[in-house]
Amino acid sequence: MLNRDNLHEYQKYSVEFIKKNLISAIFLDCGLGKTIITLTAIKDLILDSFEVKKVLVICPLRVATVWNDELHNWSHLDGLKISTAIGSQSERLEALKQKADIYIINRENVEWLVNKSGSKFDFDMLVIDELSSFKSYQAKRFKSLLKVRPEVTRIVGLTGTPTSNGLMDLWAEYRILDFGKRLGRFITHYREQYFIPDKRNANVVFSYKLIPGAEEAIYKRISDITISMKAVDYLDMPSKVINQVKVQLSDEEMSVYQEMKDDMVASLDDDFEIDAFNAAGLSNKLLQM
């Protein structure tokens, strides 16, 4: 079993960062250990310094079990108890009634927890595992969480992809984290300060682009509560190995391939055809073929 001594230096630094800051955004690539970092910080805050009593972790359903797995893989986390509130409504309610330090809920049930469960929202620490899933300020989960955000003293946002669609995504994420202190309370003000319209049709704007110097200004605004790390900088990665495998298509297969490439549609037999709606879809289907 692993213990605290097995943590990497960058993980120890991240643990202390979470403990030091009431608000923290931890942007780490996949594989850098966001879960064990956060669990270690929670353990210290609950069982050592007694600064936290009850933690809510909001995460994607597919990774809900990861938190329990990590808890049992590291000996220094002994003493922490997790209750996982997923499944049917009755199962979720029963899990919320259990005495635990950490409660896990999937992000799809945030609105239910806040508005429909009838359970008191008495968590003093909130962890959002995959903060980027709250990048839509119009989503019900965003609005529900924002409503109870003042009840939480500590908050941690975890993700490896904070800006998958560009820096516009950051506004909603930091609105949840710091009430809009760093990037503004309103999306319109954020857009006006850092962006200009890009693709548009008359008065309808389809996309925005950063004004010169905006990227650096945004990073500076959020730097005091943010850690960002890339796996290539902190993990001992093996050398890349390129293995080229040449495939020889038959004349019939090549004919179908060429038809797909030229027309974006190809007939495989009398009853079945494949098509592509755009260049990206065409490229994927040609690779599959």
Order of alpha helices (4+ residues) and beta strands (2+ residues): alpha-beta-alpha-beta-alpha-beta-alpha-beta-beta-alpha-beta-alpha-alpha-beta-beta-beta-beta-alpha-beta-alpha-alpha-beta-beta-alpha
